[in-house]
Amino acid sequence: MKRLAAIVVSVLLVASIASAATVTSYQVTGPVTAIDKDMITVQKDGKPWQIARDASTKIAPDVKVGTKVTVYYRMTAASIELPPAPKTTPKKK
């Protein structure tokens, strides 16, 4: 089982390195409904899209609530976990 897990991790690592250059970017366009140092919320099709941001996010200086913007973003994993191993029941003789 440990060997299988090591193989899976190795394959995923190689695949992630190989695809690192091809990360898909997405965009959403609409009016800003909220903005702060950690997040921007854009209204699209009547639904709020909350997108996290940090100090490295490039933002025009005149963006404020009500401004129509296009936000370009990428999906980034926050954590990756394995599900618990299935419990095995002893076989009856």
For each residue, the residues with C-beta under 8 A, 3 or more apart:
1: 4 5
2: 5 6
3: 6 7
4: 1 7 8
5: 1 2 8 9
6: 2 3 9 10
7: 3 4 10 11
8: 4 5 11 12
9: 5 6 12 13
10: 6 7 13 14
11: 7 8 14 15
12: 8 9 15 16
13: 9 10 16 17
14: 10 11 17 18
15: 11 12 18 19
16: 12 13 19 20
17: 13 14 20
18: 14 15
19: 15 16 22 23
20: 16 17 23
21:
22: 19
23: 19 20 74
24: 74 75
25: 72 73 74
26: 72 73 74 75
27: 70 71 72 73
28: 42 44 49 51 70 71 73
29: 42 44 68 69 70 71
30: 42 43 44 49 68 69
31: 42 43 66 67 68 69
32: 35 40 41 42 63 64 65 66 67 68 69
33: 41 42 43 48 65
34: 39 40 41 65
35: 32 39 40 41 63 64 65
36: 39
37: 53 55
38: 52 53 54
39: 34 35 36 50 51 52 53
40: 32 34 35 50 51 53 59 63 69 71
41: 32 33 34 35 48 49 50 51
42: 28 29 30 31 32 33 48 49 51 69 71
43: 30 31 33 46 47 48 49
44: 28 29 30 47 49
45:
46: 43
47: 43 44
48: 33 41 42 43
49: 28 30 41 42 43 44 71
50: 39 40 41
51: 28 39 40 41 42 71 73
52: 38 39
53: 37 38 39 40 57 59
54: 38 57
55: 37
56:
57: 53 54
58:
59: 40 53 63
60: 63 69
61:
62: 67
63: 32 35 40 59 60 67 69
64: 32 35 67
65: 32 33 34 35
66: 31 32
67: 31 32 62 63 64
68: 29 30 31 32
69: 29 30 31 32 40 42 60 63
70: 27 28 29
71: 27 28 29 40 42 49 51
72: 25 26 27
73: 25 26 27 28 51
74: 23 24 25 26
75: 24 26
76:
77: 80
78:
79:
80: 77
81:
82:
83:
84:
85:
86:
87:
88:
89:
90:
91:
92:
93:
